[in-house]
């Protein structure tokens, strides 16, 4: 591991689903404590990018490096243990386990041995989960399930937390609460990759942005630069 290496580096990443070429030479990096917004309309390759990083849909070309180490051909559980935490689209919590069991099953020290995110800290961050600790996963509302998915990922004490569709389908008050938690997570020094449809919220919390159109990066730069160019929003992000 290189001491000064970014947490994550993606270089010339191409990914296929069968004969379909989905990602076309994606390049980006995420440094310690940095927040990257991965943006684009539906079906443009955002989730495929995340799946490729974690080895769930392995790239057909290019490299993925975590702390300078090539993990492109590694199994998903090996990649996750390098310090990456995932809150997947659809949450994928375990319906037949309680809130407490969902959290404790992923609990482990971080890559460097740190154990900053304990059950107690997660419950302090998400008081709703503390109130529903014995409830089964399928007895939670959508917002509570998302809180549980985030808490479960934090229990791995990650260096980089990836949230795919952070507030998709949630009520406005719950979305506001999730964004508040995302900001607090960033303040603790955890790096983040965010996918969401709320462009304003993404720009307010992220340091830089990557916009995908049909699996190709059409913008890569600072959030400040993107916020100052509304024409880019209209062209590539508007509905």
Secondary structure, DSSP 4 states (H G I P E B T S, - for coil): --TT--SEEEEEEEEEETTEEEEEEEEEEE-TT-EEEEE-STTSSHHHHHHHHTTTT--SEEEEEETTEE-TTS-HHHHHTTTEEEE-TT----TTSBHHHHHHTT----TTS-----HHHHHHH-HHHHHTTTSBGGGS-HHHHHHHHHHHHHTT--SEEEESSTTTT--HHHHHHHHHHHHHHHHTT-EEEE--S-HHHHHHH-SEEEEEETTEEEEEEEHHHHHT-HHHHHHHT--
